[in-house]
Amino acid sequence: MASRIENLALQIAALKEDEQRNLWMCVADLVFRRGLHELSQQYRERLRREGELDVSFEEIMIRLGETREEIAARDYPQ
């Protein structure tokens, strides 16, 4: 008895070439989205552990500005 995966493979093999190409593009898109979602979840978890998850947009922008100024002062001294 053929497995579910084998049956699916047979169905895919029976598709026309352009249908297979479209199918693989859809699969690639879904895998990419899943990867982005997993990465986002990992990043959120890290921010939560570090106590940074609820930092406001304004605070983030202030920190980025300070970092930019520190880098500029170090790399381009007057």
Contacts in CASP RR format, 6 or more apart in sequence:
PFRMAT RR
TARGET T0000
AUTHOR 0000-0000-0000
METHOD contacts of the structure
MODEL  1
MASRIENLALQIAALKEDEQRNLWMCVADLVFRRGLHELSQQYRERLRRE
GELDVSFEEIMIRLGETREEIAARDYPQ
2 10 0 8 1.000
12 20 0 8 1.000
12 23 0 8 1.000
15 23 0 8 1.000
44 53 0 8 1.000
47 53 0 8 1.000
END
